[in-house]
């Protein structure tokens, strides 16, 4: 007699065949899972072969946002991959990809950024969006829409995302007058809502303001000995509470000594 489990397997209907689009989607997911900074150029060529069709390329942006959020350490790598694809695949496929990346940025919903479990993903996506702006993939208007959505939401997680965008794109935002104006507006909004945030978020806002004053460089520690008076003087210089916010983002600190740098 046929065992019961054999009968069940025999009665099970066959799996439907995948469409070409579904097969391409599975292959893209597999390739994106393998992307690292070391093999990015090689993987970009393989991804480009799959994305030669405009329909598939147009859906690539959603996958890039997803993977950049899942693997925060590779956010900049996925931004580099986006640039490589736009410059490699045919123009008819590159256009939908670039347009969808811009649309995903400007129309990105951030309501779930208020949820603690989604915070890390949204911070990584903030870094990804900032990296896309630095590489010229998204425009200042798209970035402004994203930042305003975060700042209007005003949750601690949303503010962390906004801070991450500034850390990623701050130097590039100083390049033009229009970008500096937006940067000043975002800085004013951050500090205006600072008092309503938990202490940890307040310190993050203070850190990004201090980072802007250093010319968007990470915090550096001078290894030479310092007197108590010099430490007090440095603390006084770094105090920003009474400074008008807009100019803070335009100030530069010149003559920073060569020192060991760590992430702020």
Secondary structure, 3 states (H helix, E strand, C coil): CCCHHHHHHHHCCCCCCCCHHHHHHHHHHHHHHCCCCCCHHHHHHHHHHHCCCHHHHHCHHHHHHHHHHHCHHHHHHHHHHHHHHHHHCCHHHHHHHHHHHHHHHHCCCCHHHHCHHHHHHHHHHHHHHHHHHHCCCCCHHHHHHHHHHHHHHCCHHHHHHHHHHHHHHHHHHCCCHHHHHHHHHHHHHHHHCHHHCCHHHHHHHHHHHHHHHCCCCCCEECCCCCCHHHHHHHHHHHCCCCCCHHHHCCCCCCCCCCCEECCC
